[in-house]
Amino acid sequence: MRRTGRVLLVDDDADLLRLLSLRLEAAGYLVDKAASAEAALSALAVRRADVLLTDWRLPGMDGMALFELVKKSYPALPVIILTAHGTIPDAVEAVSRGVFGYLVKPFDSKALLSKVEQALSLSSPAVSQAGQEYWRTEVVSCSPLMEELLAEARLIAATDASVLIRGESGSGKEILARALHRASPRAAGPFVAVNCGAIPDNLLESELFGHEKGAFTGAATRHEGLIAQAEGGSLFLDEIGDMPLALQVKLLRVLQERELRPVGASKSRAVDVRVISATHRDLEALISDGLFREDLFYRLNVVALNLPPLSERREDIPLLAQHFLTQLAERYGKEVAGFAPDAMEYLCSLRWSGNVRQLANAVEQCCVLNTSGLIPLTAVQKAVSDGMASIATLAEARRQFERDYLEKLLRVSAGNVSVAARIADRNRTEFYRLLQKHDLVAAAFKDF
């Protein structure tokens, strides 16, 4: 059965535009039309297409110039160019530059539908037998930015390339990582998530790589690490920028050699995992500061996905708020249908510096305290006001505690790193690394 999908047609010939539209719609496709390249770019900004079909000769910007702009902003969108016999050499050259393909005028319906179907097989989302986009069910969005990101993610998922997801805290990096896993050939395998900032440095190596019995004091039994547990599936390393340098070397070996050595083991073992990492930190700056290995960065950053903050996809706020409310109402046994219009308008007006996580926390407070069928504006205002003091995640709480502890040590020692490190029972090198991790300068505490 033919796939469904959305095709954007671009042609200044109104008759041809109408004819092509009728043929595609008869085949079950949704069709948007544009009479110029400029109009096509405007249409894409409002609603993403699965395939772009454009004439080569257009008034103003031509089809190839349109392709170049589309390639920059929508790299996962396949472009098919309609060309006359005289421009075939140009069309062949265009294919070498990334155009999906071209059709020579005049062409028949079978050639048109076949080419569109081939392009659609690359860009359309994976669907279940029931027609549901099962791989992205947890991603609640109608944003063109997110649609383009998900289109890229699906193309990436078909490969085994390592992926680095960049985005602000609370923006949904793990949800995107899970979607990548479900869209990949490894979907039947395990998805193992590790927060590198939430596990103490002295335990992280054993947790990741495992250990043999007797490898260290307290190792009474053999322990299989999280990397081994992800065998045949995907390993998600969240907050990769917090990983200690010593472990970065071992992780690099896993990526390069496809093998790992548990703590205390005499031999390495082969491992088959796909690594997806994520960070909200500037890894390039960490490399400059000597806190992150450049060779590991390039191994992790084979492909990068930049997750936009919620403030750049405000059209998702109503969807997300209602999604969270529906889930929470069921969990807490509340009969609440939604938000009052002025309450939803207020939600959409906020910046949400804490992103999706902050929105979820605010909705949860509204749901818990609500006693009516609709959540009023006053409840939302209170929840957002209280949200600044909402419960942090374990990783955030642990990071804040560590920073507060370091500040206290520096005050007590008047900025003397040797004294502070001795109190903390850490060597100077490790203590300096902790200070750099939290952007603390010892000299600033000498006057305390």
NUNUDREN-417364 format. One record per residue (C-alpha): residue in three letters; x, y, z. Coordinates in steps of 0.25 Angstrom, whole numbers, plus 5000, padded with zeros to 4 digits. Layout:
N
ALAXYZ...
END
This chain:
448
MET500050005000ARG500550144996ARG501050235008THR500350355011GLY501150485012ARG501150635009VAL501750684996LEU502050834994LEU501950864979VAL502650994973ASP502351044959ASP501951174953ASP501151104942ALA499751104948ASP499250994939LEU500450894942LEU500350924957ARG498850884956LEU499150764948LEU500250714957SER499450744969LEU498250654964ARG499150544961LEU499750544974GLU498450554982ALA497850444974ALA499050354979GLY498650394993TYR499750504996LEU499450635003VAL499850744994ASP500350894997LYS500550984985ALA501451104983ALA501651194970SER503051234974ALA504251194982GLU504051304992ALA502651254994ALA503151114996LEU504051165007SER502951235014ALA502051105013LEU503151025019ALA503351115031VAL501851095034ARG501750945031ARG502850845028ALA502650755015ASP503250615013VAL503650644999LEU503950764991LEU503650764976THR504050884969ASP504250934955TRP505650974951ARG505251104944LEU504451204953PRO504351354954GLY505351414963MET506051304971ASP506151174962GLY505951034967MET507451014969ALA507551134978LEU506351084986PHE506950954988GLU508251014994LEU507451095004VAL506550975007LYS507850885009LYS508350985020SER507050995028TYR506350865025PRO507550765022ALA506650645023LEU505550695013PRO505750624999VAL505650714987ILE505250664973ILE505450764962LEU504650774949THR505550804937ALA505450814922HIS506450744912GLY507350864911THR507650864926ILE507950714928PRO509450734930ASP509150834941ALA508150744947VAL509150634947GLU510150724954ALA509050764964VAL508850614968SER510350614971ARG510150734981GLY509050664988VAL507750684980PHE506950554982GLY506650534967TYR506050604955LEU504950574945VAL505050614930LYS503850684924PRO502950634919PHE502850514929ASP501750424931SER500950394944LYS501650264947ALA503050334947LEU502550444956LEU501850354966SER503050264966LYS504050374969VAL503250434980GLU503050294986GLN504550274986ALA504750414993LEU503650395003SER504250265007LEU505450345012SER504750455019SER503350405024PRO503350345039ALA503350205042VAL501950155044SER501350025050GLN500349935043ALA499250025050GLY499850145043GLN500350205056GLU501650275057TYR502150185068TRP503550225069ARG503250375073THR501950355081GLU502650415093VAL503050545086VAL501850635087SER502050745077CYS501450825065SER502650915063PRO503250925049LEU504650925057MET504350795064GLU503750735051GLU505050765044LEU505850715055LEU505050585056ALA505250565041GLU506750575043ALA506650485055ARG505950375046LEU507050375036ILE508150365046ALA507450255053ALA507550165041THR509050165043ASP509950125055ALA510650265055SER510850325069VAL509950445072LEU510150565081ILE508850635086ARG509050775090GLY508050855097GLU507650925110SER507350855123GLY505950805123SER505750815108GLY505450665106LYS506850605102GLU506550475107ILE505150465100LEU505850495087ALA506950395090ARG505850285092ALA505150325079LEU506450305072HIS506550165078ARG505150125074ALA505350175060SER506650095059PRO506949945055ARG507349935069ALA505849965074ALA505749815079GLY506949835088PRO507049905101PHE507150055103VAL508050085115ALA508150225120VAL509250275129ASN509350415136CYS510850435137GLY510650555146ALA509750475156ILE510750365159PRO511950395168ASP513250395161ASN513750275169LEU512550185165LEU512350225151GLU513450135145SER512950015152GLU511450055148LEU511850075133PHE512949965131GLY512549865141HIS513549795150GLU514049655154LYS513949595167GLY515049645176ALA515449755167PHE515349855179THR514949855194GLY513549825194ALA513449755181ALA512849625186THR512249585173ARG512449605158HIS511649725153GLU511249745139GLY511349885135LEU510249975128ILE511049975115ALA510949825114GLN509449825118ALA509249915106GLU509749805097GLY509049795084GLY508349925087SER508650075090LEU509450135102PHE508950275105LEU510050365113ASP509350485118GLU510150605123ILE511450545116GLY512150675119ASP512250625134MET512950505131PRO514350495138LEU515550505128ALA516050365133LEU514750295128GLN514750375116VAL515950295111LYS515250165114LEU513950215107LEU514850255095ARG515350105094VAL513950055094LEU513550145082GLN514850125074GLU515049975077ARG513649925080GLU514149855093LEU514149885108ARG514949835119PRO514249825133VAL515049875145GLY515949765150ALA515849685137SER517049635130LYS516449625116SER515549715108ARG514149665102ALA513449705089VAL512249795091ASP511149835081VAL510449965085ARG510050095079VAL510450215087ILE509550335088SER510050455097ALA509450585102THR509950705109HIS509450845112ARG510950895114ASP511950955103LEU512850835100GLU513750915092ALA513951015104LEU514250885112ILE515250835102SER515950975103ASP516050965118GLY516650825117LEU515350765123PHE514850685111ARG515650605101GLU515650655087ASP515750515081LEU514550465089PHE513750585085TYR513950555070ARG513550405073LEU512250445080ASN511950565071VAL511850485058VAL510450545056ALA509950655065LEU508450685068ASN508150825074LEU506850815082PRO506250955082PRO505751015096LEU504251025099SER504351175097GLU504651155082ARG503451055080ARG502351125087GLU501351055078ASP501650935086ILE501250995100PRO499750965099LEU499950825094LEU500950795105ALA500150855116GLN498950775112HIS499750645110PHE500350655124LEU498950695130THR498250575124GLN499350485129LEU499350545143ALA497850545144GLU497850395142ARG498950375152TYR498350455163GLY496850415160LYS496550565157GLU495350605148VAL495950725141ALA495750745126GLY496750855123PHE497151005125ALA496251125125PRO496551205112ASP497251315120ALA498051215128MET498551155115GLU498851285109TYR499751315121LEU500451185120CYS500751215105SER501351355109LEU502351305119ARG503851285115TRP504051155122SER505451165125GLY505351025131ASN504750975118VAL503850855117ARG504250805131GLN503850935137LEU502450935130ALA502250795134ASN502450835149ALA501550945148VAL500450865142GLU500550755152GLN500450865164CYS499150915156CYS498550775155VAL498850735170LEU498250865176ASN497050875166THR495650855171SER494850885158GLY494750845144LEU495650945138ILE496951005143PRO496751155146LEU497751265143THR498051285158ALA498451135159VAL499451155148GLN500051285153LYS500251215167ALA500951095161VAL501851175152SER502251265164ASP502451145173GLY503151075161MET504451145164ALA504551065177SER504050935172ILE504750805175ALA505950785166THR506450655159LEU507450575167ALA508550615157GLU508250755159ALA508150745174ARG509450665175ARG510150775166GLN509650885175PHE510050815187GLU511450785182ARG511650935178ASP511150985192TYR512050885198LEU513250935190GLU512951085193LYS512851055208LEU514250985207LEU514851105200ARG514251195210VAL514851115222SER516151105215ALA516251245211GLY516451205196ASN517551105200VAL517350995190SER518350895197VAL517650915211ALA516250905204ALA516650775197ARG517250715209ILE515850745217ALA515150685205ASP516050555205ARG516350585190ASN517750605183ARG517950745177THR517850705163GLU516450645165PHE516050765174TYR516450865163ARG515650785153LEU514450795162LEU514650945164GLN514650965148LYS513450875147HIS512650975155ASP513351105150LEU513951135164VAL515251215165ALA516051195178ALA516651325178ALA515351395179PHE515151335193LYS516451385199ASP515751505206PHE514751425213
END
